[in-house]
Amino acid sequence: MRIMLDTDVLLSALLFPSEQVDGMMRCIFEEHRLVLPTSVVEELSLAVKRRFPEKTPVIDRLLSSVSCEFVYTPPVTDPRPLSAGGSSPVLRAAARENVDVVITNRPDRMRGPADRPEVLTPAEFLRRFVIR
């Protein structure tokens, strides 16, 4: 499967590792394909510089060493806010790149008109694909 992570999930995985998050990331790297959109990489860089500036070099090294596919986030074509049914940048990129699953801590902001990509929280992903 091709799996995309939202910024909050990637930030947690890189800066706040835990047994569960490590298990999720190990499963993604060993059994699936990680896809990161430009919007997530940009948002991650800004968040780290703003909230954890001392971690910026670590994040840069980790991102350059991670085995993943980087993809372009298409521009906003739906000006409606997320609450009115507009799609998030991550969801737009996932749909454009034919991603199977998006993992986010905010699934309510990632609902699109189609069943694909499937949107899961880290806990849902763990229950379905890691804890067997």
Secondary structure, DSSP 8 states (H G I E B T S, - for coil): -EEEE-HHHHHHHHHS--HHHHHHHHHHHHHSEEEEEHHHHHHHHHHHHHH-GGGHHHHHHHHHHS--EEE--------S-GGGT---HHHHHHHHTT-SEEE-S-GGG---SSS-SEEE-HHHHIIIII--
